[in-house]
Amino acid sequence: MLNTHFERDADLFEEPIRVSRMTTVDNRFEINCSICNQLFYTDIDSIAQINRAVELGFDNPFVCDGCAENYEMLSHSR
């Protein structure tokens, strides 16, 4: 049986990336926003998810809340 692209790569985007601005017990891995390059900290599951996406040739999928809000505002301003 053939697997579709979505079935094969389902683990890449199944959960949102959990971040904090400061290192915590769980969030101890550094990640930068792919738009503004601000430093955030994330947990081991999220960093593994990001690394899998990068290994498959995708860009860094993490966009901070501030950049996501700005993008949404700009996309609806027309």
PDB file of N, CA, C and O in Angstrom, chain B, residues numbered from 101:
ATOM      1  N   MET B 101       0.825  -1.171   0.000  1.00  0.00           N
ATOM      2  CA  MET B 101       0.000   0.000   0.000  1.00  0.00           C
ATOM      3  C   MET B 101       0.879   1.247   0.000  1.00  0.00           C
ATOM      4  O   MET B 101       1.852   1.324   0.751  1.00  0.00           O
ATOM      5  N   LEU B 102       0.543   2.209  -0.829  1.00  0.00           N
ATOM      6  CA  LEU B 102       1.316   3.436  -0.912  1.00  0.00           C
ATOM      7  C   LEU B 102       0.844   4.443   0.129  1.00  0.00           C
ATOM      8  O   LEU B 102      -0.355   4.607   0.359  1.00  0.00           O
ATOM      9  N   ASN B 103       1.790   5.101   0.742  1.00  0.00           N
ATOM     10  CA  ASN B 103       1.462   6.153   1.696  1.00  0.00           C
ATOM     11  C   ASN B 103       1.492   7.491   0.983  1.00  0.00           C
ATOM     12  O   ASN B 103       2.356   7.735   0.141  1.00  0.00           O
ATOM     13  N   THR B 104       0.561   8.347   1.316  1.00  0.00           N
ATOM     14  CA  THR B 104       0.578   9.680   0.739  1.00  0.00           C
ATOM     15  C   THR B 104       1.623  10.525   1.454  1.00  0.00           C
ATOM     16  O   THR B 104       2.106  10.170   2.530  1.00  0.00           O
ATOM     17  N   HIS B 105       1.958  11.648   0.832  1.00  0.00           N
ATOM     18  CA  HIS B 105       2.909  12.579   1.416  1.00  0.00           C
ATOM     19  C   HIS B 105       2.461  13.013   2.807  1.00  0.00           C
ATOM     20  O   HIS B 105       3.287  13.111   3.715  1.00  0.00           O
ATOM     21  N   PHE B 106       1.166  13.275   2.989  1.00  0.00           N
ATOM     22  CA  PHE B 106       0.660  13.727   4.279  1.00  0.00           C
ATOM     23  C   PHE B 106       0.755  12.638   5.339  1.00  0.00           C
ATOM     24  O   PHE B 106       1.021  12.935   6.504  1.00  0.00           O
ATOM     25  N   GLU B 107       0.545  11.404   4.961  1.00  0.00           N
ATOM     26  CA  GLU B 107       0.658  10.308   5.924  1.00  0.00           C
ATOM     27  C   GLU B 107       2.115  10.099   6.316  1.00  0.00           C
ATOM     28  O   GLU B 107       2.421   9.884   7.489  1.00  0.00           O
ATOM     29  N   ARG B 108       3.013  10.163   5.335  1.00  0.00           N
ATOM     30  CA  ARG B 108       4.434   9.930   5.592  1.00  0.00           C
ATOM     31  C   ARG B 108       5.034  11.024   6.464  1.00  0.00           C
ATOM     32  O   ARG B 108       5.842  10.735   7.347  1.00  0.00           O
ATOM     33  N   ASP B 109       4.649  12.279   6.229  1.00  0.00           N
ATOM     34  CA  ASP B 109       5.233  13.411   6.943  1.00  0.00           C
ATOM     35  C   ASP B 109       4.318  13.979   8.015  1.00  0.00           C
ATOM     36  O   ASP B 109       4.493  15.126   8.425  1.00  0.00           O
ATOM     37  N   ALA B 110       3.361  13.213   8.473  1.00  0.00           N
ATOM     38  CA  ALA B 110       2.374  13.715   9.431  1.00  0.00           C
ATOM     39  C   ALA B 110       3.015  14.169  10.730  1.00  0.00           C
ATOM     40  O   ALA B 110       2.493  15.069  11.388  1.00  0.00           O
ATOM     41  N   ASP B 111       4.129  13.571  11.112  1.00  0.00           N
ATOM     42  CA  ASP B 111       4.759  13.944  12.372  1.00  0.00           C
ATOM     43  C   ASP B 111       5.465  15.291  12.310  1.00  0.00           C
ATOM     44  O   ASP B 111       5.865  15.817  13.349  1.00  0.00           O
ATOM     45  N   LEU B 112       5.629  15.862  11.124  1.00  0.00           N
ATOM     46  CA  LEU B 112       6.340  17.129  11.016  1.00  0.00           C
ATOM     47  C   LEU B 112       5.547  18.309  11.567  1.00  0.00           C
ATOM     48  O   LEU B 112       6.124  19.221  12.158  1.00  0.00           O
ATOM     49  N   PHE B 113       4.252  18.299  11.380  1.00  0.00           N
ATOM     50  CA  PHE B 113       3.472  19.477  11.715  1.00  0.00           C
ATOM     51  C   PHE B 113       2.269  19.160  12.595  1.00  0.00           C
ATOM     52  O   PHE B 113       1.282  19.896  12.573  1.00  0.00           O
ATOM     53  N   GLU B 114       2.332  18.097  13.354  1.00  0.00           N
ATOM     54  CA  GLU B 114       1.158  17.689  14.104  1.00  0.00           C
ATOM     55  C   GLU B 114       0.900  18.532  15.341  1.00  0.00           C
ATOM     56  O   GLU B 114      -0.261  18.710  15.710  1.00  0.00           O
ATOM     57  N   GLU B 115       1.916  19.056  15.993  1.00  0.00           N
ATOM     58  CA  GLU B 115       1.720  19.842  17.193  1.00  0.00           C
ATOM     59  C   GLU B 115       2.366  21.202  17.026  1.00  0.00           C
ATOM     60  O   GLU B 115       3.391  21.318  16.354  1.00  0.00           O
ATOM     61  N   PRO B 116       1.788  22.236  17.624  1.00  0.00           N
ATOM     62  CA  PRO B 116       2.425  23.547  17.555  1.00  0.00           C
ATOM     63  C   PRO B 116       3.741  23.537  18.323  1.00  0.00           C
ATOM     64  O   PRO B 116       3.915  22.789  19.285  1.00  0.00           O
ATOM     65  N   ILE B 117       4.642  24.365  17.884  1.00  0.00           N
ATOM     66  CA  ILE B 117       5.942  24.459  18.543  1.00  0.00           C
ATOM     67  C   ILE B 117       5.768  25.289  19.810  1.00  0.00           C
ATOM     68  O   ILE B 117       5.275  26.416  19.759  1.00  0.00           O
ATOM     69  N   ARG B 118       6.170  24.734  20.934  1.00  0.00           N
ATOM     70  CA  ARG B 118       6.038  25.405  22.222  1.00  0.00           C
ATOM     71  C   ARG B 118       7.340  26.142  22.538  1.00  0.00           C
ATOM     72  O   ARG B 118       8.411  25.535  22.558  1.00  0.00           O
ATOM     73  N   VAL B 119       7.246  27.448  22.783  1.00  0.00           N
ATOM     74  CA  VAL B 119       8.448  28.245  23.034  1.00  0.00           C
ATOM     75  C   VAL B 119       8.271  29.144  24.244  1.00  0.00           C
ATOM     76  O   VAL B 119       7.157  29.385  24.709  1.00  0.00           O
ATOM     77  N   SER B 120       9.402  29.636  24.741  1.00  0.00           N
ATOM     78  CA  SER B 120       9.420  30.666  25.772  1.00  0.00           C
ATOM     79  C   SER B 120      10.593  31.591  25.465  1.00  0.00           C
ATOM     80  O   SER B 120      11.513  31.217  24.737  1.00  0.00           O
ATOM     81  N   ARG B 121      10.557  32.783  26.017  1.00  0.00           N
ATOM     82  CA  ARG B 121      11.640  33.747  25.784  1.00  0.00           C
ATOM     83  C   ARG B 121      12.844  33.463  26.678  1.00  0.00           C
ATOM     84  O   ARG B 121      13.952  33.915  26.391  1.00  0.00           O
ATOM     85  N   MET B 122      12.630  32.723  27.751  1.00  0.00           N
ATOM     86  CA  MET B 122      13.717  32.383  28.666  1.00  0.00           C
ATOM     87  C   MET B 122      13.834  30.873  28.759  1.00  0.00           C
ATOM     88  O   MET B 122      12.863  30.146  28.547  1.00  0.00           O
ATOM     89  N   THR B 123      15.023  30.417  29.075  1.00  0.00           N
ATOM     90  CA  THR B 123      15.213  28.980  29.239  1.00  0.00           C
ATOM     91  C   THR B 123      14.470  28.513  30.485  1.00  0.00           C
ATOM     92  O   THR B 123      14.459  29.183  31.518  1.00  0.00           O
ATOM     93  N   THR B 124      13.854  27.352  30.356  1.00  0.00           N
ATOM     94  CA  THR B 124      13.144  26.731  31.475  1.00  0.00           C
ATOM     95  C   THR B 124      13.619  25.292  31.591  1.00  0.00           C
ATOM     96  O   THR B 124      14.471  24.844  30.824  1.00  0.00           O
ATOM     97  N   VAL B 125      13.065  24.578  32.549  1.00  0.00           N
ATOM     98  CA  VAL B 125      13.438  23.170  32.715  1.00  0.00           C
ATOM     99  C   VAL B 125      13.130  22.389  31.437  1.00  0.00           C
ATOM    100  O   VAL B 125      13.947  21.584  30.989  1.00  0.00           O
ATOM    101  N   ASP B 126      11.961  22.625  30.854  1.00  0.00           N
ATOM    102  CA  ASP B 126      11.577  21.923  29.631  1.00  0.00           C
ATOM    103  C   ASP B 126      12.119  22.595  28.380  1.00  0.00           C
ATOM    104  O   ASP B 126      12.618  21.919  27.480  1.00  0.00           O
ATOM    105  N   ASN B 127      12.029  23.906  28.312  1.00  0.00           N
ATOM    106  CA  ASN B 127      12.449  24.645  27.119  1.00  0.00           C
ATOM    107  C   ASN B 127      13.899  25.085  27.258  1.00  0.00           C
ATOM    108  O   ASN B 127      14.178  26.197  27.708  1.00  0.00           O
ATOM    109  N   ARG B 128      14.818  24.211  26.870  1.00  0.00           N
ATOM    110  CA  ARG B 128      16.234  24.512  27.018  1.00  0.00           C
ATOM    111  C   ARG B 128      16.992  24.501  25.694  1.00  0.00           C
ATOM    112  O   ARG B 128      18.214  24.652  25.681  1.00  0.00           O
ATOM    113  N   PHE B 129      16.276  24.324  24.571  1.00  0.00           N
ATOM    114  CA  PHE B 129      16.901  24.291  23.256  1.00  0.00           C
ATOM    115  C   PHE B 129      16.626  25.589  22.515  1.00  0.00           C
ATOM    116  O   PHE B 129      15.484  26.043  22.450  1.00  0.00           O
ATOM    117  N   GLU B 130      17.679  26.190  21.952  1.00  0.00           N
ATOM    118  CA  GLU B 130      17.538  27.475  21.270  1.00  0.00           C
ATOM    119  C   GLU B 130      16.920  27.308  19.883  1.00  0.00           C
ATOM    120  O   GLU B 130      17.221  26.362  19.154  1.00  0.00           O
ATOM    121  N   ILE B 131      16.046  28.259  19.542  1.00  0.00           N
ATOM    122  CA  ILE B 131      15.442  28.316  18.208  1.00  0.00           C
ATOM    123  C   ILE B 131      15.251  29.795  17.877  1.00  0.00           C
ATOM    124  O   ILE B 131      14.902  30.599  18.742  1.00  0.00           O
ATOM    125  N   ASN B 132      15.485  30.139  16.614  1.00  0.00           N
ATOM    126  CA  ASN B 132      15.292  31.511  16.165  1.00  0.00           C
ATOM    127  C   ASN B 132      14.055  31.588  15.286  1.00  0.00           C
ATOM    128  O   ASN B 132      13.761  30.668  14.523  1.00  0.00           O
ATOM    129  N   CYS B 133      13.333  32.700  15.403  1.00  0.00           N
ATOM    130  CA  CYS B 133      12.200  32.952  14.513  1.00  0.00           C
ATOM    131  C   CYS B 133      12.748  33.045  13.090  1.00  0.00           C
ATOM    132  O   CYS B 133      13.779  33.676  12.858  1.00  0.00           O
ATOM    133  N   SER B 134      12.066  32.428  12.154  1.00  0.00           N
ATOM    134  CA  SER B 134      12.552  32.413  10.778  1.00  0.00           C
ATOM    135  C   SER B 134      12.353  33.756  10.079  1.00  0.00           C
ATOM    136  O   SER B 134      12.858  33.953   8.974  1.00  0.00           O
ATOM    137  N   ILE B 135      11.623  34.683  10.706  1.00  0.00           N
ATOM    138  CA  ILE B 135      11.418  36.005  10.097  1.00  0.00           C
ATOM    139  C   ILE B 135      12.271  37.076  10.782  1.00  0.00           C
ATOM    140  O   ILE B 135      13.065  37.746  10.121  1.00  0.00           O
ATOM    141  N   CYS B 136      12.118  37.244  12.091  1.00  0.00           N
ATOM    142  CA  CYS B 136      12.828  38.323  12.794  1.00  0.00           C
ATOM    143  C   CYS B 136      14.142  37.868  13.430  1.00  0.00           C
ATOM    144  O   CYS B 136      14.929  38.699  13.882  1.00  0.00           O
ATOM    145  N   ASN B 137      14.382  36.574  13.467  1.00  0.00           N
ATOM    146  CA  ASN B 137      15.610  35.983  14.005  1.00  0.00           C
ATOM    147  C   ASN B 137      15.760  36.164  15.517  1.00  0.00           C
ATOM    148  O   ASN B 137      16.863  36.002  16.039  1.00  0.00           O
ATOM    149  N   GLN B 138      14.678  36.497  16.237  1.00  0.00           N
ATOM    150  CA  GLN B 138      14.737  36.592  17.691  1.00  0.00           C
ATOM    151  C   GLN B 138      14.951  35.211  18.293  1.00  0.00           C
ATOM    152  O   GLN B 138      14.460  34.210  17.771  1.00  0.00           O
ATOM    153  N   LEU B 139      15.678  35.170  19.383  1.00  0.00           N
ATOM    154  CA  LEU B 139      15.986  33.918  20.061  1.00  0.00           C
ATOM    155  C   LEU B 139      14.863  33.523  21.009  1.00  0.00           C
ATOM    156  O   LEU B 139      14.375  34.341  21.789  1.00  0.00           O
ATOM    157  N   PHE B 140      14.459  32.257  20.932  1.00  0.00           N
ATOM    158  CA  PHE B 140      13.476  31.663  21.828  1.00  0.00           C
ATOM    159  C   PHE B 140      14.030  30.325  22.292  1.00  0.00           C
ATOM    160  O   PHE B 140      15.046  29.854  21.783  1.00  0.00           O
ATOM    161  N   TYR B 141      13.356  29.719  23.259  1.00  0.00           N
ATOM    162  CA  TYR B 141      13.752  28.408  23.762  1.00  0.00           C
ATOM    163  C   TYR B 141      12.574  27.448  23.618  1.00  0.00           C
ATOM    164  O   TYR B 141      11.419  27.822  23.822  1.00  0.00           O
ATOM    165  N   THR B 142      12.889  26.212  23.264  1.00  0.00           N
ATOM    166  CA  THR B 142      11.847  25.224  23.016  1.00  0.00           C
ATOM    167  C   THR B 142      12.210  23.889  23.651  1.00  0.00           C
ATOM    168  O   THR B 142      13.339  23.685  24.096  1.00  0.00           O
ATOM    169  N   ASP B 143      11.248  22.996  23.685  1.00  0.00           N
ATOM    170  CA  ASP B 143      11.458  21.681  24.305  1.00  0.00           C
ATOM    171  C   ASP B 143      12.048  20.685  23.299  1.00  0.00           C
ATOM    172  O   ASP B 143      12.187  20.992  22.115  1.00  0.00           O
ATOM    173  N   ILE B 144      12.380  19.523  23.775  1.00  0.00           N
ATOM    174  CA  ILE B 144      13.058  18.525  22.948  1.00  0.00           C
ATOM    175  C   ILE B 144      12.167  18.013  21.809  1.00  0.00           C
ATOM    176  O   ILE B 144      12.666  17.746  20.716  1.00  0.00           O
ATOM    177  N   ASP B 145      10.871  17.874  22.047  1.00  0.00           N
ATOM    178  CA  ASP B 145       9.974  17.407  20.992  1.00  0.00           C
ATOM    179  C   ASP B 145       9.862  18.421  19.861  1.00  0.00           C
ATOM    180  O   ASP B 145       9.872  18.059  18.684  1.00  0.00           O
ATOM    181  N   SER B 146       9.755  19.690  20.228  1.00  0.00           N
ATOM    182  CA  SER B 146       9.636  20.735  19.209  1.00  0.00           C
ATOM    183  C   SER B 146      10.924  20.886  18.413  1.00  0.00           C
ATOM    184  O   SER B 146      10.870  21.062  17.196  1.00  0.00           O
ATOM    185  N   ILE B 147      12.074  20.823  19.065  1.00  0.00           N
ATOM    186  CA  ILE B 147      13.342  20.965  18.336  1.00  0.00           C
ATOM    187  C   ILE B 147      13.544  19.771  17.409  1.00  0.00           C
ATOM    188  O   ILE B 147      14.108  19.925  16.326  1.00  0.00           O
ATOM    189  N   ALA B 148      13.097  18.588  17.813  1.00  0.00           N
ATOM    190  CA  ALA B 148      13.179  17.412  16.947  1.00  0.00           C
ATOM    191  C   ALA B 148      12.281  17.589  15.722  1.00  0.00           C
ATOM    192  O   ALA B 148      12.667  17.237  14.607  1.00  0.00           O
ATOM    193  N   GLN B 149      11.091  18.133  15.932  1.00  0.00           N
ATOM    194  CA  GLN B 149      10.163  18.393  14.836  1.00  0.00           C
ATOM    195  C   GLN B 149      10.771  19.396  13.841  1.00  0.00           C
ATOM    196  O   GLN B 149      10.666  19.208  12.629  1.00  0.00           O
ATOM    197  N   ILE B 150      11.398  20.445  14.347  1.00  0.00           N
ATOM    198  CA  ILE B 150      12.030  21.448  13.498  1.00  0.00           C
ATOM    199  C   ILE B 150      13.202  20.839  12.742  1.00  0.00           C
ATOM    200  O   ILE B 150      13.359  21.084  11.546  1.00  0.00           O
ATOM    201  N   ASN B 151      14.015  20.059  13.416  1.00  0.00           N
ATOM    202  CA  ASN B 151      15.174  19.429  12.767  1.00  0.00           C
ATOM    203  C   ASN B 151      14.753  18.463  11.658  1.00  0.00           C
ATOM    204  O   ASN B 151      15.413  18.386  10.622  1.00  0.00           O
ATOM    205  N   ARG B 152      13.656  17.725  11.870  1.00  0.00           N
ATOM    206  CA  ARG B 152      13.168  16.826  10.816  1.00  0.00           C
ATOM    207  C   ARG B 152      12.736  17.618   9.588  1.00  0.00           C
ATOM    208  O   ARG B 152      13.018  17.222   8.457  1.00  0.00           O
ATOM    209  N   ALA B 153      12.054  18.732   9.810  1.00  0.00           N
ATOM    210  CA  ALA B 153      11.611  19.569   8.689  1.00  0.00           C
ATOM    211  C   ALA B 153      12.801  20.120   7.920  1.00  0.00           C
ATOM    212  O   ALA B 153      12.790  20.127   6.689  1.00  0.00           O
ATOM    213  N   VAL B 154      13.819  20.579   8.622  1.00  0.00           N
ATOM    214  CA  VAL B 154      15.011  21.126   7.980  1.00  0.00           C
ATOM    215  C   VAL B 154      15.763  20.033   7.213  1.00  0.00           C
ATOM    216  O   VAL B 154      16.238  20.270   6.103  1.00  0.00           O
ATOM    217  N   GLU B 155      15.870  18.850   7.796  1.00  0.00           N
ATOM    218  CA  GLU B 155      16.539  17.735   7.123  1.00  0.00           C
ATOM    219  C   GLU B 155      15.837  17.340   5.827  1.00  0.00           C
ATOM    220  O   GLU B 155      16.481  16.882   4.883  1.00  0.00           O
ATOM    221  N   LEU B 156      14.519  17.516   5.783  1.00  0.00           N
ATOM    222  CA  LEU B 156      13.758  17.194   4.575  1.00  0.00           C
ATOM    223  C   LEU B 156      13.766  18.333   3.557  1.00  0.00           C
ATOM    224  O   LEU B 156      13.135  18.230   2.505  1.00  0.00           O
ATOM    225  N   GLY B 157      14.472  19.411   3.865  1.00  0.00           N
ATOM    226  CA  GLY B 157      14.612  20.500   2.913  1.00  0.00           C
ATOM    227  C   GLY B 157      13.655  21.653   3.092  1.00  0.00           C
ATOM    228  O   GLY B 157      13.646  22.580   2.282  1.00  0.00           O
ATOM    229  N   PHE B 158      12.837  21.616   4.153  1.00  0.00           N
ATOM    230  CA  PHE B 158      11.942  22.734   4.433  1.00  0.00           C
ATOM    231  C   PHE B 158      12.710  23.826   5.158  1.00  0.00           C
ATOM    232  O   PHE B 158      13.735  23.558   5.785  1.00  0.00           O
ATOM    233  N   ASP B 159      12.218  25.057   5.074  1.00  0.00           N
ATOM    234  CA  ASP B 159      12.782  26.139   5.875  1.00  0.00           C
ATOM    235  C   ASP B 159      12.389  25.947   7.324  1.00  0.00           C
ATOM    236  O   ASP B 159      11.520  25.138   7.649  1.00  0.00           O
ATOM    237  N   ASN B 160      13.038  26.698   8.183  1.00  0.00           N
ATOM    238  CA  ASN B 160      12.690  26.696   9.593  1.00  0.00           C
ATOM    239  C   ASN B 160      11.202  27.021   9.722  1.00  0.00           C
ATOM    240  O   ASN B 160      10.789  28.108   9.318  1.00  0.00           O
ATOM    241  N   PRO B 161      10.386  26.127  10.265  1.00  0.00           N
ATOM    242  CA  PRO B 161       8.941  26.363  10.326  1.00  0.00           C
ATOM    243  C   PRO B 161       8.500  27.270  11.467  1.00  0.00           C
ATOM    244  O   PRO B 161       7.320  27.608  11.552  1.00  0.00           O
ATOM    245  N   PHE B 162       9.412  27.673  12.345  1.00  0.00           N
ATOM    246  CA  PHE B 162       9.013  28.455  13.514  1.00  0.00           C
ATOM    247  C   PHE B 162       8.928  29.940  13.189  1.00  0.00           C
ATOM    248  O   PHE B 162       9.894  30.544  12.723  1.00  0.00           O
ATOM    249  N   VAL B 163       7.755  30.520  13.441  1.00  0.00           N
ATOM    250  CA  VAL B 163       7.525  31.960  13.335  1.00  0.00           C
ATOM    251  C   VAL B 163       6.944  32.400  14.672  1.00  0.00           C
ATOM    252  O   VAL B 163       5.951  31.838  15.135  1.00  0.00           O
ATOM    253  N   CYS B 164       7.562  33.409  15.298  1.00  0.00           N
ATOM    254  CA  CYS B 164       7.097  33.863  16.614  1.00  0.00           C
ATOM    255  C   CYS B 164       5.719  34.501  16.497  1.00  0.00           C
ATOM    256  O   CYS B 164       5.277  34.854  15.404  1.00  0.00           O
ATOM    257  N   ASP B 165       5.049  34.643  17.633  1.00  0.00           N
ATOM    258  CA  ASP B 165       3.698  35.193  17.662  1.00  0.00           C
ATOM    259  C   ASP B 165       3.644  36.609  17.097  1.00  0.00           C
ATOM    260  O   ASP B 165       2.701  36.952  16.383  1.00  0.00           O
ATOM    261  N   GLY B 166       4.645  37.438  17.408  1.00  0.00           N
ATOM    262  CA  GLY B 166       4.666  38.812  16.906  1.00  0.00           C
ATOM    263  C   GLY B 166       4.727  38.867  15.392  1.00  0.00           C
ATOM    264  O   GLY B 166       3.994  39.639  14.774  1.00  0.00           O
ATOM    265  N   CYS B 167       5.583  38.067  14.786  1.00  0.00           N
ATOM    266  CA  CYS B 167       5.695  38.031  13.327  1.00  0.00           C
ATOM    267  C   CYS B 167       4.446  37.431  12.692  1.00  0.00           C
ATOM    268  O   CYS B 167       4.017  37.876  11.627  1.00  0.00           O
ATOM    269  N   ALA B 168       3.861  36.429  13.335  1.00  0.00           N
ATOM    270  CA  ALA B 168       2.635  35.820  12.807  1.00  0.00           C
ATOM    271  C   ALA B 168       1.489  36.828  12.828  1.00  0.00           C
ATOM    272  O   ALA B 168       0.699  36.887  11.885  1.00  0.00           O
ATOM    273  N   GLU B 169       1.390  37.625  13.902  1.00  0.00           N
ATOM    274  CA  GLU B 169       0.350  38.647  13.975  1.00  0.00           C
ATOM    275  C   GLU B 169       0.556  39.718  12.907  1.00  0.00           C
ATOM    276  O   GLU B 169      -0.400  40.138  12.255  1.00  0.00           O
ATOM    277  N   ASN B 170       1.806  40.163  12.726  1.00  0.00           N
ATOM    278  CA  ASN B 170       2.098  41.162  11.687  1.00  0.00           C
ATOM    279  C   ASN B 170       1.756  40.628  10.302  1.00  0.00           C
ATOM    280  O   ASN B 170       1.206  41.356   9.476  1.00  0.00           O
ATOM    281  N   TYR B 171       2.070  39.388  10.048  1.00  0.00           N
ATOM    282  CA  TYR B 171       1.761  38.778   8.757  1.00  0.00           C
ATOM    283  C   TYR B 171       0.252  38.735   8.527  1.00  0.00           C
ATOM    284  O   TYR B 171      -0.225  39.030   7.431  1.00  0.00           O
ATOM    285  N   GLU B 172      -0.491  38.367   9.563  1.00  0.00           N
ATOM    286  CA  GLU B 172      -1.947  38.318   9.463  1.00  0.00           C
ATOM    287  C   GLU B 172      -2.528  39.706   9.187  1.00  0.00           C
ATOM    288  O   GLU B 172      -3.420  39.854   8.352  1.00  0.00           O
ATOM    289  N   MET B 173      -2.020  40.727   9.894  1.00  0.00           N
ATOM    290  CA  MET B 173      -2.506  42.088   9.690  1.00  0.00           C
ATOM    291  C   MET B 173      -2.227  42.557   8.255  1.00  0.00           C
ATOM    292  O   MET B 173      -3.089  43.153   7.607  1.00  0.00           O
ATOM    293  N   LEU B 174      -1.023  42.282   7.777  1.00  0.00           N
ATOM    294  CA  LEU B 174      -0.668  42.703   6.421  1.00  0.00           C
ATOM    295  C   LEU B 174      -1.463  41.956   5.358  1.00  0.00           C
ATOM    296  O   LEU B 174      -1.800  42.522   4.318  1.00  0.00           O
ATOM    297  N   SER B 175      -1.760  40.697   5.616  1.00  0.00           N
ATOM    298  CA  SER B 175      -2.495  39.913   4.616  1.00  0.00           C
ATOM    299  C   SER B 175      -3.954  40.344   4.516  1.00  0.00           C
ATOM    300  O   SER B 175      -4.599  40.102   3.497  1.00  0.00           O
ATOM    301  N   HIS B 176      -4.487  40.985   5.568  1.00  0.00           N
ATOM    302  CA  HIS B 176      -5.883  41.420   5.563  1.00  0.00           C
ATOM    303  C   HIS B 176      -6.045  42.914   5.320  1.00  0.00           C
ATOM    304  O   HIS B 176      -7.162  43.430   5.361  1.00  0.00           O
ATOM    305  N   SER B 177      -4.942  43.612   5.068  1.00  0.00           N
ATOM    306  CA  SER B 177      -5.010  45.065   4.939  1.00  0.00           C
ATOM    307  C   SER B 177      -5.368  45.546   3.543  1.00  0.00           C
ATOM    308  O   SER B 177      -5.492  46.753   3.337  1.00  0.00           O
ATOM    309  N   ARG B 178      -5.535  44.682   2.606  1.00  0.00           N
ATOM    310  CA  ARG B 178      -5.846  45.087   1.237  1.00  0.00           C
ATOM    311  C   ARG B 178      -7.225  45.566   1.102  1.00  0.00           C
ATOM    312  O   ARG B 178      -7.643  45.945   0.008  1.00  0.00           O
TER     313      ARG B 178
END
